[in-house]
Amino acid sequence: MKINELKELKILMQIGNKVIDEIKKQNPNIKIEESYKGKFLPFILEYVNKFIVPNAKIKDLDDTIKHDLWCEVCYIECFCKWLDEEKGIKPKL
């Protein structure tokens, strides 16, 4: 990686950490550190395998760490936890 790419990556990671910290502050009931096992899980996995990394065949959110997808998936996971736990929204199939 080039120095500029590393600097950009560092900035993006800092922004991501601020977003996650803000989510934690505003929604203390959401357990960010725990893997999401809720109603939206199949949709997260489908989205990751179809759009983020086509044909990745990720079967579990813990697999995203192996594919360097943790940051991207964490944002989606936080959003789904918020929908599920804070708003009580259920996916319509």
C-alpha positions in Angstrom: 0.0 0.0 0.0 1.1 3.5 -0.7 1.4 6.1 2.1 -1.6 8.1 0.8 -3.7 5.0 0.8 -2.7 4.2 4.4 -3.5 7.7 5.5 -6.9 7.5 3.8 -7.6 4.1 5.4 -6.7 5.5 8.8 -9.1 8.5 8.3 -11.9 6.1 7.2 -11.3 3.9 10.2 -11.3 6.9 12.6 -14.6 8.0 11.1 -16.0 4.5 11.4 -15.0 4.3 15.1 -16.7 7.7 15.7 -19.9 6.4 14.1 -19.8 3.2 16.2 -19.1 5.3 19.4 -22.0 7.5 18.6 -24.3 4.5 18.1 -23.2 3.1 21.4 -23.9 6.5 23.2 -27.3 7.0 21.6 -28.4 3.3 21.9 -26.8 1.8 25.1 -29.0 -1.3 24.9 -27.4 -2.4 21.6 -24.5 -4.7 22.2 -22.1 -3.8 19.4 -19.5 -6.3 20.5 -21.8 -9.3 20.1 -22.5 -10.8 16.7 -26.0 -10.1 15.4 -28.2 -13.2 15.4 -31.5 -11.4 14.8 -34.2 -11.5 12.2 -32.2 -9.5 9.6 -29.2 -11.9 9.6 -30.1 -13.7 6.4 -30.5 -10.4 4.6 -27.2 -9.1 5.8 -25.5 -12.3 4.6 -27.3 -12.1 1.3 -26.3 -8.5 0.9 -22.7 -9.1 1.7 -22.5 -12.1 -0.6 -24.3 -10.4 -3.5 -23.2 -6.8 -3.4 -20.1 -6.2 -1.2 -18.1 -9.3 -2.2 -20.0 -11.2 -4.9 -19.7 -15.0 -4.4 -17.9 -14.7 -1.1 -20.1 -17.4 0.3 -20.0 -15.9 3.8 -22.2 -18.0 6.1 -21.6 -16.2 9.4 -20.9 -12.6 10.3 -17.8 -13.8 12.1 -16.4 -14.9 8.7 -16.3 -11.2 7.6 -13.2 -10.8 9.8 -11.4 -13.3 7.6 -12.3 -11.3 4.5 -11.4 -7.9 5.8 -15.1 -6.9 5.6 -15.6 -6.3 9.3 -16.0 -2.5 9.0 -18.5 -2.6 6.2 -20.5 -5.3 7.8 -20.4 -3.7 11.3 -22.3 -0.6 10.0 -25.0 -2.8 8.4 -25.1 -5.0 11.5 -25.5 -1.9 13.8 -28.3 -0.6 11.6 -30.1 -4.0 11.8 -29.6 -4.2 15.5 -31.1 -0.8 15.8 -34.1 -1.7 13.7 -34.6 -5.0 15.5 -33.9 -4.1 19.1 -34.7 -0.4 19.4 -37.4 0.0 16.8 -39.0 -3.5 17.0 -39.2 -3.7 13.2 -39.6 -7.1 11.7 -38.7 -8.0 8.1 -41.6 -8.8 5.9 -40.9 -11.8 3.7 
